[in-house]
Amino acid sequence: MRVWIRRLLKGFVYVIGALLVAELFYRFFWKDPPMTEVVRGNHPIFHHVPSHFLNGNLGHTDYRERPYRVEKEPGVLRIAFIGDSFTYSFTSPDQTIPQHLRNLIAKERPDLKVEILNFGFVSYSPLIEEVVYRRLIRPLKPDIVIQLVDTFDPQDDVLYAKMATFDDDGAPIAVAGEEFLRTGWRRSSLVRFVQVAIDVVKNDWNYLPFEQRFKARIQYLTAPDEFRWVLDYHFSVVDRLAKLIENDGAQFRLFQYPPPHMMRDLKEFRDFMAGWGVGRRFKPPERSRFADMMMAFCKEKKHACFDFGPEVRRMEEELGQKGSRLEIYNNRDGHFTGKANQRFARFIFDRLQGLEAGETP
């Protein structure tokens, strides 16, 4: 009996020792793969934020560092933008869509006092935007919330859902950055490695399922019906957010915009397209199937939504054969230029005409 106990204890010690060695090995020699292929998270609530927010400005400025007060001045129309990097904009602060809209209103409606805040940021999607609205925008009691939607937002939504905490009604409370997910057993590098290994096997030797990979983005553009469950989830997030905004007494406006892949002439974007794994034979679809699906969803749910896609096509036609498409998108990252942002702001402004502070259009 004593021999059996000694053997059991000896085996137990060996197992513990092996686990400790494995833990040390993976802690020092294995690097966790990112939870997304787009951006790594570094915030416990909003997944990732501008660096100035980490220095104590969260709740005092918008994402473009424009200061605000929670209490709105009387007679001021307060507009809040939510969206991703197109909203944040890879331009100087004076060339963003919200800033161009601010300039338009000042010029064409000088009688109207307006405050426009930009809460868009790189790689955000409606799931994070809902958390941003609930935590940062809702207390400001905006009159209008403008959401800019990207073709690839559905893909980001299902990715961020893996990292989100939800309330009993299914609404997101927070979307944790990856380092903040390492709680409980996940503090162990060995445990995380085993989880990753299981995922890799399940996903045909890739960390992410195909529908959530960066490589799949072209199929979201050309054949979104193949990911119907992803789109349905995305639409449900947008619908919940829109209803929340409207129930809070604000106006909800959604604007869908296309990526550069939809332009008819892509010769100036060959390097950019190659980075997406798209060759010279790629032909953009005549119409964006995703935009059509988004507009159909909005019509069914009775949300005010607009498609900026046809306007971008008109911008390209105006350039003609010799004009540079780099006036619309830049070739480095495929985002709108300041000039295109100005056109987008005009597109939005024309659909917000006749507004006064606190009034319903």
Disulfide bonds with the S-S distance in Angstrom:
Cys298-Cys305 2.01
